[in-house]
Amino acid sequence: MSKARKVGRVTPCAPLGRTRARLLAGGGAHGVTRPTNLRHEHRAWLHTELPTQLERDTSLTPEWVAESVVWEVERFLKADLPANFVERLAAKAYYCYERHRQFHKLLNGAGNRGREALFMFMRHWTAAWLKREHYALHKKLPWSFGNGQRLPL
């Protein structure tokens, strides 16, 4: 069997040979195996620890980004936003990531580009929802916030 086919197979920890009798008598690690492919273990860990495709692919947590954007707006406006804004923003991010190829591509950008793109979109969505549902608060926001820019301190 070629080496290429052995990738991902399980190999014994201890070599078989002269010490076989000692190993079989319980004095060694015979029979204990180790995986030769850590990628498989990492993939299994990702599927158990990170529940969504967005989190597995990008290591971004939309709930944290949404909370940061909502806090930024509340601090700027000195007013409380509706309680479900964080959940709505995170749900929209999950929805768009699964269904829109360009959004998926932007969030998988190199370095911090994915995180900055998610912040930009969440600021834009927040401005749009405020315009539709709380117009008086929307009027207090700068125009640039609707384009994804940070609010001034």
PLY file of the C-alpha trace (Angstrom):
ply
format ascii 1.0
element vertex 153
property float x
property float y
property float z
element edge 152
property int vertex1
property int vertex2
end_header
0.00 0.00 0.00
1.37 3.40 -0.92
2.05 6.15 1.60
-0.65 8.34 0.08
-3.30 5.84 1.09
-2.07 5.62 4.68
-2.96 9.23 5.49
-5.64 9.36 8.13
-5.20 5.73 9.15
-4.41 4.68 12.69
-0.87 3.54 13.44
0.39 1.76 16.55
2.27 3.85 19.09
4.87 1.20 19.85
6.87 -0.63 17.18
6.48 -4.35 16.89
9.70 -6.36 17.06
12.00 -7.76 19.74
10.00 -6.21 22.53
6.74 -7.82 21.41
6.63 -10.23 24.36
7.15 -7.41 26.86
4.54 -5.26 25.15
1.98 -8.04 25.08
2.61 -8.72 28.75
1.29 -5.27 29.58
4.58 -3.48 30.03
4.19 -1.10 27.08
1.82 0.77 24.84
0.98 -2.02 22.37
-2.58 -1.76 21.20
-2.79 1.94 22.04
-3.26 3.88 18.85
-2.90 7.47 17.84
-4.46 9.24 14.88
-2.12 10.19 12.08
-4.42 12.86 10.73
-5.11 15.79 13.06
-7.27 17.51 10.45
-9.98 14.89 11.01
-9.90 15.49 14.78
-10.03 19.26 14.28
-12.98 18.94 11.91
-14.83 16.78 14.44
-14.12 19.33 17.19
-15.43 22.17 15.01
-18.71 20.40 14.39
-19.26 19.72 18.08
-18.07 23.05 19.50
-19.11 25.61 16.88
-22.77 25.21 16.01
-23.11 27.17 12.77
-21.36 27.25 9.42
-20.49 30.95 9.82
-18.70 30.34 13.12
-16.90 27.26 11.77
-15.66 29.04 8.63
-14.74 32.44 10.04
-14.48 32.14 13.85
-16.74 35.20 14.01
-19.58 35.29 16.52
-22.35 37.52 15.12
-23.99 37.88 18.53
-20.89 39.64 19.88
-20.59 41.92 16.87
-24.32 42.75 17.05
-24.05 43.51 20.74
-21.15 45.86 20.04
-23.07 47.69 17.29
-26.19 48.05 19.45
-24.08 49.34 22.35
-22.40 51.84 20.01
-25.78 53.18 18.83
-27.27 53.31 22.33
-24.25 55.23 23.62
-24.42 57.71 20.73
-28.19 58.27 20.94
-28.34 58.06 24.74
-31.44 55.89 24.31
-32.24 52.21 24.62
-32.94 50.21 21.49
-35.56 47.46 21.50
-34.42 44.34 23.35
-34.51 42.07 20.30
-32.12 44.10 18.12
-29.10 41.95 18.96
-30.94 38.72 18.12
-32.33 40.20 14.90
-28.91 41.35 13.69
-27.29 38.00 14.47
-30.12 36.08 12.79
-29.80 38.21 9.66
-26.04 37.57 9.54
-26.57 33.80 9.78
-29.29 33.95 7.12
-27.22 36.00 4.66
-24.08 33.91 5.17
-25.86 30.72 4.15
-27.73 32.17 1.19
-25.64 34.92 -0.41
-22.36 34.02 -2.06
-20.97 37.58 -2.00
-21.72 38.01 1.72
-20.07 34.63 2.35
-17.03 35.74 0.35
-16.74 39.08 2.20
-16.83 37.49 5.65
-14.13 35.01 4.65
-11.76 37.83 3.67
-8.14 37.86 4.77
-7.12 39.30 8.12
-9.71 41.51 9.78
-11.64 42.19 6.58
-14.36 39.67 7.46
-14.93 41.18 10.88
-14.98 44.73 9.51
-17.43 43.67 6.78
-19.75 42.16 9.39
-19.60 45.37 11.44
-20.35 47.41 8.31
-23.38 45.30 7.39
-24.75 45.31 10.92
-24.47 49.09 11.14
-26.29 49.37 7.83
-29.06 46.98 8.94
-29.42 48.82 12.25
-29.81 52.15 10.47
-32.39 50.65 8.10
-34.45 49.13 10.92
-34.30 52.35 12.93
-35.48 54.28 9.89
-38.41 51.94 9.41
-39.40 51.42 13.05
-38.05 54.41 15.06
-37.68 57.28 12.64
-37.00 59.90 15.33
-33.93 57.97 16.50
-32.78 57.44 12.93
-32.81 61.19 12.26
-30.25 61.68 15.06
-27.74 59.33 13.43
-25.16 60.68 10.98
-25.69 59.74 7.33
-22.40 57.82 7.26
-23.69 55.29 9.83
-26.17 53.97 7.27
-23.21 53.36 4.98
-21.48 51.24 7.62
-19.15 53.84 9.13
-18.45 54.03 12.86
-20.22 56.59 14.97
-18.10 59.47 16.28
-17.19 59.36 19.97
0 1
1 2
2 3
3 4
4 5
5 6
6 7
7 8
8 9
9 10
10 11
11 12
12 13
13 14
14 15
15 16
16 17
17 18
18 19
19 20
20 21
21 22
22 23
23 24
24 25
25 26
26 27
27 28
28 29
29 30
30 31
31 32
32 33
33 34
34 35
35 36
36 37
37 38
38 39
39 40
40 41
41 42
42 43
43 44
44 45
45 46
46 47
47 48
48 49
49 50
50 51
51 52
52 53
53 54
54 55
55 56
56 57
57 58
58 59
59 60
60 61
61 62
62 63
63 64
64 65
65 66
66 67
67 68
68 69
69 70
70 71
71 72
72 73
73 74
74 75
75 76
76 77
77 78
78 79
79 80
80 81
81 82
82 83
83 84
84 85
85 86
86 87
87 88
88 89
89 90
90 91
91 92
92 93
93 94
94 95
95 96
96 97
97 98
98 99
99 100
100 101
101 102
102 103
103 104
104 105
105 106
106 107
107 108
108 109
109 110
110 111
111 112
112 113
113 114
114 115
115 116
116 117
117 118
118 119
119 120
120 121
121 122
122 123
123 124
124 125
125 126
126 127
127 128
128 129
129 130
130 131
131 132
132 133
133 134
134 135
135 136
136 137
137 138
138 139
139 140
140 141
141 142
142 143
143 144
144 145
145 146
146 147
147 148
148 149
149 150
150 151
151 152
